Amino acid sequence: MPISDSEFYHGAALLRLASLFEEGIKIRRRLDIGQGCYIVDDKIGMYIKYASQRMSPWRFTFQLAHKEALVELKRRYHATFVILVCKDSCLVVLDDTEVLGLLDDPSSSTWWIAVEKRPRSMCTVSGSRGLLPNRVPDSDFTRIVEKLGVVL
């Protein structure tokens, strides 16, 4: 059976996160909340989306069901992060506050986030409601690890 795109891209994100833990980590899928939803050590909600376009900027569409899944993860868990997998170029880790701030446009039922990355630079992230004030580093999974209370 061929590997689906979601298995391929979600696997890349999950492996990056798992590689930070010498003694292992518990990761569970939460399909009852939504496609792309995971729980890390029963404490952290994680929502993975991917874009398969070859080049920057990568655009991620969030429909109402996606936004509701993110809000549900935020309601149930200590912290929630969204991981945006940008083809084979970078992984952007955003917390729920950053993401909901980019999507919080009440006049629409479909929102978007775009990630732009130039060679040898950090990522610029924008959304339906504007631009994040700071650039974001590639694969900054330490944000998740810190919320778990683990020292690297």
Sequence and secondary structure as in RCSB ss.txt:
>XXXX:A:sequence
MPISDSEFYHGAALLRLASLFEEGIKIRRRLDIGQGCYIVDDKIGMYIKYASQRMSPWRFTFQLAHKEALVELKR
RYHATFVILVCKDSCLVVLDDTEVLGLLDDPSSSTWWIAVEKRPRSMCTVSGSRGLLPNRVPDSDFTRIVEKLGV
VL
>XXXX:A:secstr
    HHHHHHHHHHHHHHTT TT   EEE TTT TTEEEETTTEEEEEEEE  SSSSEEEEEEHHHHHHHHHHHH
HSSEEEEEEEETTTEEEEEEHHHHHHHH  TT SEEEEEEEE TTS EEEEETTEE SS B TT THHHHHHTT 
  
